[in-house]
Amino acid sequence: MTPDSASSDLPHGPASRHIDRAGLVIALALAVLAAVLVWDASRLQSNTPYGMGPHAMPIVIAVGLGILSIGNLIDALRGNLPARESADPRTVWLILAGLALLIAIIGLGGGFILATTSLFVTTARAFGRRAFLADLAIALVMTTLIYLAFDRLLTLSLPAGPLERLL
């Protein structure tokens, strides 16, 4: 076996390495989003004399996005990102419909539980789940527990609607 034939047997030799351009764009978008969050958090007024103010959580999220951006950049430069499937516009439209429902339900006074449940169910359907009633039940239980955790434990208000007023 010659040295040339040995290197051609390797599945990922130097010749097969390519930079994933879409991965680079995603890494850049994540980095820009993190920078915008930090910039926005720096402009918030903090009335707390000690401890964390309202700027803490956006910075934590920005750090997470920065880490994701760096990891995505490394994988994109190495060509290690998984191959993408063909785009299915139905999936995108279902998720956009879920977001529109979320905004509309909150805007019309439907509250957090109904709005978030609609987003959960449409997103589950977008990712291929066909168990509508099971998804609806799971979403109602989860969003109710999340609402109670925010409202009762953290004393943070979420949009209230008819279901929230019953609790």
Buried (B, 14 or more C-beta within 10 A) or exposed (E): EEEEEEEEEEEEEEEEEEEBEEBBEBBBEBBEBBBEBBEEBEEEEEEEEEEEBEBBEBBEBBEEBBEBBEEBBEBBBBEEBEEEEEEEEEBEEBBEBBBEBBEEBBEEEBBBBBBBBBBBBBBBBBEEEEEEEEBBEBBBEBBBEBBBEBBEEEEEEBBBBEBBEEE
